[in-house]
């Protein structure tokens, strides 16, 4: 039997995911009898008969025989595109609608959704929503979308095309070829973009038509299931239902579930085994009891012993072998809960699916992970992070978990996976720069100075005279040498306009004090002096040359020539 594909609406917050689903529901209720509609709090079943009625003769344009029984839509918060949605081998969604506000375009959670879709290789199309918000847009719900677009004013048409190709260009940057759905030449290679309005309903029939065609053409084989087999699913949410108690909001992607079935639910420890007391589907805002449900569907389950159940965990019906089910559940959870002896950061998330998505994206960025698990950041988590010797890995990143304060551990939390990774990369870059600047401050910095005429304030004990910095930075402690490499002495202190200073940059004039130096012997007016950089400091400066200005790099080369004239192996 072919089950209905599971379709996820994902994208940035407020771009209209729920609004599109609500409009689909509203249209389907209007066009058919309400009795045929089945939904749970996070899922909505749309039978193929309703899709055909909404899309009209558009379905005939597909040129394929439609055998899928319908589509099961899953709505998700913008920050949780795939967080709870997973099954063995990857993401629970068979296909996705990426919702993008035509005026706002790509936003952080849009990029996050694309990365996750790419990671799971989930086919998707784009709902380019809120076309009715474009300047001068005239709503015409009684004609096909393309005719409606063509009938708009020249100004509006230009704005549509500009916004569309901004989106196409952004997709290209992410490695995808995309085009408006009616211009797509190869659906296997191009992402279909369907302009639409969740407010007016324009483009919704075309959106359903394209999704049905994609699902039928590319997913038929993967949608074949054994209808009477043991149910497999994923826990979307664990919650309290008034008058019922703790319940599981689940989506089943394989097999059938009956009242009285024993189910196994994955946990962080030993799986939960319990018996299904009740199965409900929501219809018309009320929970309607069911004796049996089959994939693909959303359902609410009541059962004892659900206190430790977690969102995102796998669920399997036990037919005969409880030990085998326990092994499968543990295997699936352990695939995500990783811990190694290698160095790396610690990862926390609120659900198994969120953890998996975060781990995948961190690994794509080659960010090492020492430990990853579900739940809040605890004292034990902080202790694990403190044990990491390298500062750049003394970090905890958390998705949808509360942040805590710790002076010696860097903590990054967000409800946007994309932002967590971005913030970590920025912090690493900033930390590396701080560390390199700190290292730079400990090295002999390149400096070139000119001894000014008429500024010898003391000839010796110590010698005090004025210099102008020609290049680099002159610092206290700098050892100066002449142009022939002869050592002069160490700068003990500096003054600028009577004030003590620790360093002086290019074009500044300062008085310097050098003990054990006599003006007229080691140094004299109009001499050009250089910092006498030790061999080891020179090697380190070359590695840190990104912190040096162009003229400072040239000065470093000049100093190298002077040093190598006296020692050919210097700095090699």
C-alpha positions in Angstrom: 0.0 0.0 0.0 1.1 3.6 -0.7 0.8 5.9 2.3 0.3 9.6 2.1 3.6 11.6 2.1 4.4 13.6 5.2 4.9 17.3 4.3 6.5 19.8 6.6 6.0 23.5 6.5 9.2 25.2 7.6 10.9 28.6 7.3 11.4 31.9 9.2 9.1 33.0 12.0 6.1 35.1 10.8 6.6 34.2 7.1 3.3 32.5 7.1 3.7 28.7 7.7 0.7 28.3 9.9 -1.3 30.8 7.8 -0.8 28.7 4.7 -1.9 25.6 6.5 -5.0 27.4 7.9 -5.9 28.6 4.4 -5.6 25.1 3.0 -7.9 23.9 5.8 -10.3 26.7 5.3 -10.5 26.1 1.5 -10.9 22.3 2.0 -13.6 22.8 4.6 -15.5 25.1 2.2 -15.1 22.8 -0.8 -15.9 19.5 0.9 -17.8 18.2 3.9 -16.1 18.8 7.3 -16.5 15.1 8.2 -13.7 14.1 5.9 -11.1 16.3 7.8 -8.8 14.8 10.3 -6.2 16.7 12.2 -4.1 16.8 15.4 -2.7 19.9 17.0 0.3 19.8 14.8 -0.8 17.8 11.8 -3.5 18.0 9.2 -4.6 15.3 6.8 -5.7 16.4 3.4 -7.2 13.6 1.3 -6.5 13.5 -2.4 -10.1 14.1 -3.3 -9.9 17.5 -1.5 -6.6 18.3 -3.2 -8.3 17.6 -6.6 -11.3 19.8 -5.7 -9.1 22.7 -4.5 -6.7 22.5 -7.5 -9.3 21.8 -10.1 -8.0 20.9 -13.6 -4.5 21.9 -12.5 -3.9 18.3 -11.4 -4.6 17.1 -14.9 -1.7 19.3 -16.1 0.7 17.0 -14.2 0.3 14.3 -16.8 0.7 11.5 -14.2 -1.7 9.1 -12.5 -2.1 10.2 -8.9 -2.0 7.2 -6.6 -1.1 8.9 -3.2 -4.1 8.9 -0.9 -3.4 12.5 0.2 -0.9 14.6 2.1 -0.2 14.8 5.9 0.9 18.3 6.6 3.0 19.0 9.7 3.3 22.6 10.9 6.4 23.6 12.8 7.5 26.7 14.8 9.9 28.7 12.7 12.8 27.9 15.1 12.1 24.2 15.1 12.0 23.1 11.4 13.0 19.5 12.0 13.6 19.4 15.7 11.2 16.7 16.7 10.9 15.1 13.3 13.0 12.1 12.7 12.9 8.4 11.9 15.5 5.8 11.4 18.0 7.0 8.8 17.0 10.7 8.8 14.2 13.2 8.8 10.6 12.2 9.2 9.3 14.6 6.5 9.1 13.1 3.0 8.8 16.5 1.4 8.8 20.1 2.6 7.3 23.5 1.8 9.8 26.2 2.6 7.8 29.4 3.3 9.5 32.7 2.4 8.0 36.2 2.8 8.3 37.7 -0.7 9.2 41.1 0.8 11.6 40.0 3.5 13.3 37.3 1.5 16.0 35.1 3.1 16.2 35.3 6.9 18.3 33.3 9.5 15.7 30.6 9.9 15.2 30.4 6.1 18.9 29.6 5.9 18.7 27.2 8.8 15.8 25.3 7.1 17.7 25.1 3.8 20.8 23.7 5.6 18.7 21.0 7.3 16.8 20.2 4.1 20.1 19.8 2.3 21.5 17.7 5.1 18.6 15.3 5.0 18.3 15.5 1.2 14.6 16.2 1.6 12.9 17.3 -1.6 11.2 20.7 -1.2 9.3 23.5 -3.0 9.0 27.1 -2.0 5.9 29.0 -1.1 6.7 32.6 -1.9 4.1 34.0 0.4 2.4 37.4 0.9 2.2 38.4 -2.8 -0.9 40.5 -1.8 1.5 42.8 0.2 3.3 43.9 -3.0 2.7 47.5 -4.0 -0.3 47.8 -6.4 -1.2 44.1 -6.2 -4.8 43.4 -7.3 -6.3 40.3 -5.8 -8.2 38.1 -8.3 -9.2 34.8 -6.7 -11.4 33.6 -9.6 -8.6 33.1 -12.1 -5.4 31.0 -12.2 -2.3 32.4 -10.5 -0.2 33.0 -13.6 -3.1 34.8 -15.4 -3.5 36.9 -12.2 0.2 37.8 -12.2 0.2 38.7 -15.9 -2.8 41.0 -15.4 -1.0 43.1 -12.8 0.4 46.6 -13.5 3.8 47.0 -15.1 5.1 48.4 -11.8 3.8 45.4 -9.8 5.1 42.9 -12.4 8.5 44.5 -12.2 8.5 44.2 -8.4 7.4 40.5 -8.6 10.2 39.7 -11.0 12.8 41.6 -8.9 11.8 39.8 -5.7 11.6 36.5 -7.4 15.1 36.7 -8.8 16.5 38.0 -5.5 15.3 34.6 -4.1 16.7 32.7 -7.1 20.1 34.3 -6.5 20.1 33.5 -2.8 19.3 29.9 -3.6 22.2 29.8 -6.1 24.5 31.0 -3.2 23.2 27.9 -1.2 24.0 25.6 -4.1 20.5 25.2 -5.5 19.0 26.1 -8.9 15.5 27.6 -8.5 12.8 29.0 -10.7 9.1 30.0 -10.7 7.1 26.7 -11.0 5.7 27.3 -14.5 9.2 28.0 -15.8 10.9 24.9 -14.3 12.4 22.7 -17.0 13.6 19.8 -14.9 11.9 19.2 -11.5 14.8 16.8 -10.5 17.3 19.7 -10.8 15.4 22.8 -10.0 13.5 24.1 -6.9 9.9 25.1 -7.8 8.9 28.5 -6.4 5.1 29.1 -6.1 4.1 32.7 -5.5 1.0 32.7 -3.2 -1.0 34.5 -0.5 -2.1 32.8 2.7 -4.5 35.7 3.2 -6.4 35.6 -0.1 -5.7 32.0 -1.1 -4.1 32.9 -4.5 -1.5 30.4 -5.5 -2.7 27.8 -2.9 -4.2 25.5 -5.6 -0.9 25.7 -7.6 1.1 25.0 -4.4 -0.9 21.8 -3.8 -0.7 20.8 -7.5 3.1 21.1 -7.5 3.5 19.3 -4.2 1.2 16.5 -5.4 3.2 16.2 -8.6 6.6 16.1 -6.9 5.3 13.6 -4.3 3.8 11.3 -6.9 6.7 11.4 -9.3 9.6 11.1 -6.9 8.3 9.5 -3.7 6.0 6.7 -4.8 8.5 3.9 -4.1 9.5 5.2 -0.7 5.9 5.6 0.4 5.1 1.9 0.1 4.3 0.4 3.5 2.9 -2.7 5.2 -0.4 -1.3 6.5 -0.9 -4.1 9.0 2.8 -4.0 10.3 3.9 -2.7 13.6 3.5 1.0 13.9 6.6 3.2 13.9 6.6 6.9 14.7 8.0 9.9 16.4 6.9 11.8 19.5 6.2 15.4 18.5 5.2 16.6 21.9 4.6 15.4 25.5 1.9 17.4 27.2 -0.9 17.5 29.7 -4.4 17.3 28.2 -7.2 18.6 30.3 -9.3 15.7 31.7 -7.0 13.1 30.2 -3.6 13.6 31.8 -0.2 13.3 30.2 -0.4 12.4 26.5 1.9 12.0 23.5 1.3 13.9 20.3 2.8 11.5 17.7 3.1 11.1 14.0 3.2 7.6 12.6 5.1 7.0 9.4 4.7 3.2 9.1 2.3 0.4 10.1 -0.8 0.5 12.3 -1.5 1.3 16.0 -4.4 -0.2 17.9 -5.9 0.5 21.3 -4.3 -2.0 23.7 -1.0 -2.3 21.7 2.2 -2.3 23.7 4.6 0.4 22.6 8.2 1.1 23.2 9.4 4.7 23.5 13.1 5.8 23.4 14.6 7.7 26.3 18.0 8.7 27.4 18.2 5.6 29.5 16.2 2.4 29.4 13.2 2.6 26.9 9.7 3.0 28.3 7.3 0.1 27.6 3.6 0.8 28.1 0.2 -0.2 26.9 -1.9 2.3 24.8 -5.1 3.2 26.7 -6.5 5.6 24.1 -6.0 6.9 20.6 -7.4 10.3 19.6 -7.6 12.4 16.5 -8.7 16.0 16.7 -11.7 17.0 14.6 -13.5 20.3 14.8 -11.5 21.3 17.9 -12.5 18.1 19.8 -10.6 14.9 20.6 -12.3 12.0 18.7 -11.5 8.5 20.0 -10.2 6.0 17.6 -9.7 2.2 17.9 -7.0 2.0 15.3 -4.9 4.4 13.1 -2.6 3.8 10.2 0.4 5.5 8.7 0.9 8.2 7.7 -1.1 10.1 10.4 -1.0 12.2 13.4 -2.5 11.0 16.7 -2.7 11.7 20.4 -2.0 8.7 22.6 -2.8 8.2 26.3 -0.9 5.6 28.3 0.5 5.1 31.8 4.2 5.8 32.7 4.8 8.7 30.4 6.6 10.8 33.0 10.0 10.5 31.4 8.9 10.6 27.7 10.7 13.2 25.6 9.8 15.0 22.4 11.7 13.8 19.4 12.0 10.2 20.6 11.2 7.2 18.4 8.1 5.0 19.1 7.7 1.4 18.0 4.8 -1.1 18.6 5.9 -4.3 20.2 4.5 -7.3 18.3 6.4 -10.2 19.8 10.0 -9.4 20.7 10.4 -6.7 23.3 14.2 -7.2 23.5 14.5 -6.5 19.7 12.4 -3.3 20.0 14.5 -2.2 23.0 17.7 -2.8 20.9 16.3 -0.7 17.9 15.2 2.1 20.2 18.6 2.3 22.0 20.4 2.1 18.7 18.4 5.0 17.3 19.0 7.2 20.4 22.6 6.3 20.6 23.2 7.3 17.0 22.7 10.9 18.2 23.9 10.9 21.8 27.7 10.9 21.1 30.5 11.1 23.5 34.2 10.7 22.6 37.5 11.1 24.4 38.6 13.7 21.9 38.6 17.4 22.6 35.6 19.5 21.5 32.6 21.5 22.6 29.5 20.3 24.5 26.1 20.3 22.8 22.7 20.5 24.5 19.2 20.5 23.0 15.6 20.1 24.1 14.8 17.2 21.8 16.5 14.3 20.0 15.7 15.7 16.6 17.1 19.2 17.5 20.2 17.6 18.8 20.7 15.6 15.6 20.2 18.7 13.4 22.6 20.7 15.5 25.2 17.9 15.5 24.9 17.5 11.7 25.4 21.2 11.1 28.3 21.5 13.5 30.0 18.6 11.8 29.5 20.2 8.4 31.5 23.1 9.8 34.2 20.8 11.1 33.5 21.9 14.7 34.6 19.0 17.1 32.0 17.7 19.6 33.2 16.1 22.8 29.7 15.4 24.2 26.1 15.9 23.1 22.8 15.1 24.9 19.3 16.3 25.6 18.2 18.5 28.5 19.2 21.7 30.3 22.7 22.9 31.1 23.5 21.5 34.6 26.4 21.7 37.0 27.7 18.4 35.6 27.6 20.0 32.1 29.7 22.9 33.3 32.1 20.6 35.0 32.6 18.6 31.7 33.3 21.9 29.9 35.8 23.1 32.5 37.8 19.9 32.1 38.6 20.9 28.5 42.1 22.3 28.4 41.8 24.3 25.2 39.9 27.6 25.7 38.3 27.4 22.3 36.6 24.2 23.2 35.6 25.2 26.8 32.2 26.0 25.3 28.6 24.8 25.7 26.1 25.4 22.9 22.4 24.9 23.6 19.3 24.9 21.4 16.0 25.8 23.1 17.6 25.4 26.6 18.0 28.0 29.3 21.3 29.8 29.4 23.3 29.9 32.7 26.2 32.1 33.8 29.8 30.8 34.2 32.9 33.0 34.2 35.2 30.2 33.0 32.9 28.6 30.3 31.6 30.3 27.2 27.9 29.5 26.8 25.9 30.1 23.6 22.1 29.4 23.5 19.5 30.3 20.9 16.3 29.0 19.4 17.8 29.3 16.0 20.4 26.5 15.2 21.9 28.6 12.4 22.6 31.5 14.9 24.2 29.1 17.4 26.8 28.1 14.8 27.3 31.6 13.5 27.8 33.0 17.1 30.3 30.2 17.9 32.3 30.9 14.8 32.3 34.6 15.5 33.4 34.0 19.1 36.2 31.6 18.0 37.4 34.2 15.5 37.3 37.0 18.2 39.0 34.7 20.7 41.8 33.7 18.3 42.4 37.4 17.5 42.5 38.3 21.2 45.0 35.5 21.8 47.2 36.4 18.8 47.2 40.1 19.8 48.2 39.0 23.3 51.1 37.0 21.8 52.0 39.9 19.6 52.2 42.2 22.7 54.9 39.9 24.1 57.1 40.0 21.0 59.8 42.6 20.0 57.8 44.7 17.6 59.4 46.0 14.3 60.3 49.7 14.7 62.4 52.2 12.7 63.3 55.6 14.2 65.3 58.7 13.3 67.4 60.4 15.9 66.4 64.0 15.7 68.9 66.9 15.6 69.2 69.2 18.6 67.2 66.8 20.9 70.1 65.3 23.0 68.8 66.1 26.5 71.5 64.0 28.3 74.6 62.4 26.7 74.9 59.4 29.0 73.9 57.7 32.4 71.3 57.3 30.8 71.4 58.8 27.3 68.2 60.8 26.6 67.4 62.1 23.2 64.5 62.6 20.8 63.5 60.3 18.0 60.8 60.3 15.3 59.1 56.9 14.6 59.4 56.3 10.8 57.6 52.9 10.8 56.3 50.3 13.1 55.9 50.8 16.9 58.5 51.7 19.4 57.9 50.1 22.8 59.6 50.2 26.2 62.0 47.3 26.4 62.8 47.5 22.7 66.5 46.9 21.9 67.8 49.2 19.2 70.5 48.5 16.6 72.2 50.6 13.9 71.8 50.1 10.1 74.9 47.8 10.1 73.4 45.6 12.8 75.5 46.9 15.7 73.5 46.8 19.0 72.9 50.2 20.6 70.9 49.5 23.8 67.5 49.0 25.4 64.7 51.6 25.5 64.1 51.9 29.3 61.4 54.6 29.1 59.7 57.1 26.8 58.1 60.5 27.2 55.8 62.4 24.8 55.3 66.1 25.7 56.4 65.4 29.3 54.1 62.4 29.8 55.3 58.9 30.2 54.2 56.5 27.4 54.8 52.8 26.8 54.7 52.9 23.0 54.8 55.2 20.1 53.5 54.6 16.6 54.4 55.9 13.2 55.1 59.7 12.9 55.1 60.3 16.6 58.1 62.1 18.3 59.2 61.0 21.7 62.2 61.3 24.0 63.8 58.0 24.9 66.0 56.9 27.7 68.8 54.3 27.1 71.1 53.2 30.0 74.7 52.3 29.3 74.6 54.3 26.1 76.7 57.4 25.2 75.6 59.8 22.5 78.6 60.3 20.2 79.7 56.7 20.7 77.0 54.1 20.1 74.5 56.6 18.6 74.5 60.1 17.2 72.1 62.7 15.7 70.5 61.7 12.3 71.2 58.0 13.0 68.5 55.5 11.7 67.9 52.9 14.3 65.9 49.6 14.1 64.5 47.2 16.7 66.9 44.3 17.2 64.3 41.5 16.8 65.4 38.1 18.3 65.3 35.1 15.9 62.4 33.4 17.7 60.3 36.6 17.8 60.9 37.0 14.1 59.5 33.5 13.3 56.4 34.2 15.5 55.9 37.7 13.9 55.8 36.1 10.4 53.0 33.8 11.6 51.1 36.8 13.0 51.7 39.1 10.0 48.0 39.4 9.4 48.1 41.8 12.4 50.8 43.9 10.9 50.3 46.8 8.5 51.8 46.7 5.0 54.6 49.1 5.9 55.3 47.1 9.1 55.7 43.9 7.0 58.1 45.8 4.7 60.0 47.0 7.7 60.3 43.4 9.0 61.9 42.4 5.7 64.3 45.4 6.0 65.3 44.2 9.5 65.7 40.6 8.2 68.2 41.8 5.6 70.3 43.6 8.3 70.3 40.6 10.6 71.1 38.1 7.8 74.1 40.2 6.7 75.6 39.3 10.1 74.1 35.8 10.3 72.9 34.2 7.1 70.8 31.6 9.0 69.0 34.2 11.1 65.2 33.7 11.0 65.4 30.7 8.7 
